[in-house]
């Protein structure tokens, strides 16, 4: 154990962890939203994210950008960010919607048992990830330097980069917007109604299929944003990128209380930070092991996660 | 006729719950369904509101065949149900629950008017306005379910056991409110265990036994029917 490593690098580890956690939190929203409404873990959500990491790269490729390109001007950076985000959001959103319509909706129509949904989810996840694997010959793909990470704030010996600030701020803004939408709008109220009592929601005139589609779409949009941030932060993507980070995102959702939006944010940030502390303490090879020890310990004391279920809450 | 149920059968898996039920509800009527537990009263209600698909037969509402229509679209046509077990949204406030009842409507001024009407009918709900639905007592949840069902301005109000879990004084009150709602122009189809109250307040009633209609008549006729008295009114 390297306590001095943790203590010396406490600031930088915290900042890196927060940025990593912000990406995990955005990713986790898709799991938590779908679970809140359907009591279904949509394992294919990791591939919804994966497709987003490729969508922006493809669009940047149309502009002639690759990993060896020179960094763009400020105007170029804004343009590329805008089109990259748009592409990832569209592709991830549509992918999530497609999985729902093709894979899950027919099962619901036949009143399939929960196990059928679980197997379908795993199958859809593997199918998409393998499809990407075959199409890319399982090679990783580098990300063009749209935003070069530059330290912009220094507090003591901790520097914070422009990219870290962008990731954290964007995640917080998106979380806030989603929270306002779910709790403040008519459609959001429809989502909560289906989550709390699907039959009663139908009796109020809520179209359940439309609400479910909307929930998949929202989760996909957030995953698309997370995907672009991931590309910029990590610098490469690969056919199994969704699987690895997806486990973290799913863990974060459970940690915060699955079905609870604010729980996803808290779980994501906490997981990101603690993973980095664990890496500082034990070495980075322990990063993932640490997150599961944490999960098990927290669930022992709070089985419904830190904030419990709120979108769903107990059904009447 | 506002509602015509013609020879409807319905099964839960292999268990046949309704064996060819036919009944009518005319505009402006209060019609009661009475019968023992498991007779098929709530199942009939679910068939009308669309929560359960029927196996055979037809349901017509306001002249339109709604047998295969989705439940949420029936709400738009003017069918509203206060379900068995109340179906409150536990994580929403009383006000939000009531607003959910007006989900299909857009006119804010009219919705506010109806909110006020619900609060006037049930002053208790006004006191609990900002409280979560799940924290209300059984009786309060019942009022909320009825109030919420009214928020869609239905032509036909389906009430499943509105007196369930209420204190005797509140039972009187809720039936007074049902009559008042009816006099304001809403047609009511009512399922009740409390046959005495239901028959004395309803224009007409049907008696269900094991998924079949065995008797029908005006409320007064059935109140005086020896067999009904014996089976459902607790007097010989």
Boltz contact constraints between the chains, C-beta under 6 A:
constraints:
  - contact:
      token1: [A, 193]
      token2: [B, 89]
      max_distance: 6.0
  - contact:
      token1: [A, 193]
      token2: [B, 100]
      max_distance: 6.0
  - contact:
      token1: [A, 196]
      token2: [B, 89]
      max_distance: 6.0
  - contact:
      token1: [A, 196]
      token2: [B, 91]
      max_distance: 6.0
  - contact:
      token1: [A, 197]
      token2: [B, 87]
      max_distance: 6.0
  - contact:
      token1: [A, 197]
      token2: [B, 89]
      max_distance: 6.0
  - contact:
      token1: [A, 199]
      token2: [B, 51]
      max_distance: 6.0
  - contact:
      token1: [A, 200]
      token2: [B, 87]
      max_distance: 6.0
  - contact:
      token1: [A, 202]
      token2: [B, 71]
      max_distance: 6.0
  - contact:
      token1: [A, 202]
      token2: [B, 72]
      max_distance: 6.0
  - contact:
      token1: [A, 203]
      token2: [B, 49]
      max_distance: 6.0
  - contact:
      token1: [A, 203]
      token2: [B, 81]
      max_distance: 6.0
  - contact:
      token1: [A, 204]
      token2: [B, 100]
      max_distance: 6.0
  - contact:
      token1: [A, 204]
      token2: [B, 103]
      max_distance: 6.0
  - contact:
      token1: [A, 205]
      token2: [B, 72]
      max_distance: 6.0
  - contact:
      token1: [A, 205]
      token2: [B, 75]
      max_distance: 6.0
  - contact:
      token1: [A, 205]
      token2: [B, 103]
      max_distance: 6.0
  - contact:
      token1: [A, 205]
      token2: [B, 104]
      max_distance: 6.0
  - contact:
      token1: [A, 206]
      token2: [B, 72]
      max_distance: 6.0
  - contact:
      token1: [A, 206]
      token2: [B, 103]
      max_distance: 6.0
  - contact:
      token1: [A, 207]
      token2: [B, 72]
      max_distance: 6.0
  - contact:
      token1: [A, 313]
      token2: [B, 90]
      max_distance: 6.0
  - contact:
      token1: [A, 313]
      token2: [B, 91]
      max_distance: 6.0
  - contact:
      token1: [A, 316]
      token2: [B, 88]
      max_distance: 6.0
  - contact:
      token1: [A, 316]
      token2: [B, 90]
      max_distance: 6.0
